[in-house]
Amino acid sequence: MKETHQNMRIAVASEGLDVSERFSRCTNFNYYKVSNNELVDSRNLPSEGHLCGSQANFLRQIEVKVLICNDISERDIESMNAAGITVVTGASGRALEVADSYLHDLLDDCKVYPA
């Protein structure tokens, strides 16, 4: 059964407009507001100053519910999950396309760590 995503925010750990190879080295977060299972707004937020253990708190403060990335440490996954953020790993390509694919359950090769 397909999951419906209502009123939530998704962050993609990025380098510019693409998914970053490593979460710990991302230069920015592309983050998207979701309403009625559609991406309705996007923002690009620099990650500088948030990558020293405070990234989970930062993402929680901007109401992110899902973090999509390529590679991330177990410690960072645990921090995100403790902050109520689901982590999706193994993503690559354009951040916008990856976020849209997540909404439509098309990230078959990715692993999900539920909050």
N, C-alpha and C positions, 0 to 999 in steps of 0.2 A: 504494500500500500504506500503510495507516494505521500511524503511528509509535506505539509503546507507551512510555509514560513511567513508569518505575519509580523509586522512592526518590530524589526530587529536591526542590528547593525553587524556587518561583516567587515573585518580588517584583513588585508592581504599584505604580508611582509614583502616589501618590494625594493627594487632598484629602478627608479623611474617608474615606467608603466608596466614593467615585467616582474614576475615573482622572483624574489631573491633566492640565490642558491642556498644560503645559510641564513636562518633567522637572526643569529647574533651579528650578522654583518649587513643587515638591510639598511638602506639609506632613508627609507620612508615607508609609511603605511598608506596604502590606498584603502580608503574605507567607504563603505556603501550603506546607505539606508535602504531598508527593504520594507515595502508595504504591499500587502496582498500578493506575495510571492513574486514581486517584480522589484528590480533595482530602480529607485526613484531619485536618488541623490548620490553624488560622489564627492569625496574630498581627498586631498593629498596632504598628509601630515608628516613633517620630518621626524625621524626617529632619534635624532641627536638629543642626548640628555636623558633618554628613556631606556637605554640598553645596559644598565648596570644593576639589574635585579628589580627595577621598578616598572618594567614594561607591562607586567600583569596589572598593576595598580593603575597605570596610565590608561590602558585599554578598558579596564573596568569603569574608570571615571567617565570615559566617553561612550559608555553603554554598549560596548562591543560584546556580542554573544558568541561569535565564531571567529577564530583566527585561522587563516589559510596560509600555509607556507610550504617550502620544499623540505628542508632539513632543519630539525630543532632538537636540542638536547632534552634528555628525560627530565632534568631538573626544571627546565623552562616549561615543559608540558605540565608537570605537577603544579608549578606556580600558576599557570593559566587555569587549570582545572580547579584549583583551590579558590580562584577569583571568580568562578562561575562561567569560564570561557571554554567552549569546546574547541579542540585543536584538530585541524585537518592537515596531514602531512603528505608529501609526495607530489605536490602540485608544481606545474611549470607552465610558462607561456605568459600571455598578457593577463594582468591582474583582473581587468574587467571581465574578460571571457571566463576566467577561472571562477570568479564570484558568481557569474550567471550560471555556469555549469553546476556549481554547488547547489544553487536554488532548484535546479531541475534534475537533481540526482544523477548527474552525468560524469562525476569524478570517480570512475570505476577503479582506477589504479591507485587511489589515495586511501590512506588509513585514517580513521576517525577515532579521536580520544574524547569521549563525551565528558562534559563537566559533571 
